[in-house]
Amino acid sequence: MIIIPKNDPQEYRLSAKRHALCYLLQSTRREPSDEGHVPSGHYKPRSACNAQRATRNPLPACSIQHPDTGFTLLEVLIAMAIMAIVLISVYRLHSQTLSMTTANRFYTQAPLLAQSKMAQLEAMSSDAVSGESGDFGDKFPGYGWSISTEDVSSEILGEAAEALKRIDVTVTLNENEYEYTIRLYRMMSE
């Protein structure tokens, strides 16, 4: 007995197609047995097919078995190649993101550190400004600084240019991996 819902026409069509397919599969499958064997071309009642199938095959009446299940070696290799390409791209993107983050942090922090060092130099006497270098301590690990001074010569300024000095403060990260320089001109008496 087939129960078909009356309120859902889509379900009705699918159910009718399923039952028609099952009937075709049952009517074309002829296996000899002692009882109930019908020669090919003769109609066999559905109830007889169901009774015969119930004793032979525990699977449901409409199950269709596919002998080719699983993945082939080629499919597995293609899937692994696609995964390798994707993972390599993600790794490169991640490493590039880390290096960009480090560079952005340096170029944000370095001007502030250079300006603070420049403010310390302006507070010192002119004798203390020379080729010094150091680091910023535990607060900024990996950051270092160096100071270089040079005399400035200018024809326009004349004798006043003899007291003019160019002071460069350079902030570095990870032993000159990143470098930022700020320049100051200062009149210094000898």
N, C-alpha and C positions, 0 to 999 in steps of 0.2 A: 504494500500500500504506500503510495506516494503522498506526502503532505506538502501542499504548496500554499504559501501565504497569499491571501487574496488582495491584501492592501498594498503590496509592493510589486509593481510590474517588472522592475529590473530583476529582483530576486526570482520571480516567476520564470523569466526567460533563461536566467543562468541555471536554475534548477532543472528546467526542461532540457536544456542542452547537455547538462551532466548526465541525466538519465538516458538520453538518446545515445550518448557516447558509450555509456556502460552497456547498453543493450547491444550496440554494434560489436563491442569487444566480446561480449558473452556469446553472441550468435556466431561469430566467426571462429571462435576457439573450439576446436573439436578434438577431444582426447578420448582414445578408446578406453573403455572400462567394461566390467562384466555386466553392469546393470545400467540401463538408461542410455546406451549408445545409439545415436541416430546417425544414419549415413549422411554424407555431405549433401547439402542442398535441401535437406528437410528442416522444417521448423521444430525447434525444441522449446517447450514452454519455459517461461522464466523461472517458475517455482522449481522446476527440475534442475535448472542451472544453479540456482542458489543452494539447493540441497546438496548437489554434487560438490560445489565449491566449499561448502561448510566443512565437509569431511576432508578435503584435500588441502586447502589453502587457508590459513588463519587470517590472511590479509583482508581488508575491506573489499567490497565488490568493485569499487571504482578506482582502486589504486593502480597507477601506471608505473611500472618499474623501469628505471633508466639504467642500463648496464654500464654506461660511461660516466661514472661519477668521480670527483676528485680533480686535482690540478695536474697538468702536464709539466714536464721539466722546463719547457720553454716559457710557459706562463709564470712559473716561479722565478726564473731568471729575469724575465722582464720586470716583474714586480720588485725584485731586489735591486735592479738597476735604477728604477724610478725612485725607490726609497733612498738609495745612495746619493743620487743627484740632489734630492730634496734635503737630506741631512747635511751634505757638504755646503749647500747654499745657506742653510740655517746657521751652521757653524761660522761661516765667513761673515754673515750678517751680525752675529753675536760678537765676534772679535772686533769687527769694525765699529760697532756700537760702543764697546768698552774703550777703544782707543780714542774715539771722538769724545766720550765722556771725560776721559783724563785730560785731553787737550782743552776742552771747554772749561773744566775746573781750573786748569793752570792759567789760561788767559783771562779768567775772571779774578783769580787770587793774586797773580803776579803784579798787576799794576798797583794794587793796594799795598802789597809788601814793599815794592820799590818806592812808593811815595812815603811810606813810614820810615824807610831807611834814609831817604832823601831829607826828611824832616829832622832826623837825628843828626845828619851831617851839617845841616844849617845851624843846629844848636851848638855844634862843636867849634873849637877854634880852628883857624886855618892851618895850623901845624899838624893837626890830627888827621886831616884829609890826605890820604895817600893811597897807594895800591894795596888795599886791605881786602880780605875775603872772610867768609864765615858761613854759618847756617842760621836758620831761624829757630832752632831748638826743637823740643818735643812737640810743640804745638803744630808745627808744619814739617813733618818728617819728609826727607828727600829734597826739600827746598834749600838752595844755597844762594849766596849773594857775593858779588865782587865789585870793587870800586876802582876805577881808573881815572887818572887826571892828566890833562895835557894843557900846555900853554897855547893860547890863541894868538895868532899874528894877524893883524889887520892894518892895511895902509890907511884906511879911512879914520880909524880911531887914533892912530899915531902912538904917542907914549902911553896913553891910557890903556892900550891893549896889552901892555906888559904885565899888568896886574890881573888881567882877565884869564880865567881858567875854565876849561871845559871838563865837567865831571860826568862820567857815565856810571850809572848803577845798573848792574845786570843781575837779574834773578833767573836761576836755572832750576830745573827739576830733573831728578834721576841722572845726575852727572852729565849735564848738557844735552839731554834728550830734547827738552823744550827750553827755550831761552827768550827772555824779554828784557829789553834795555830801555832805560829812561835817561834823558840827557838834561843837564842843568849847566847854565853858565853863571859864574860867580866871580865877583871882584874880590881878590884876595891880596892882602898886603903881605910882604915878605918879612 
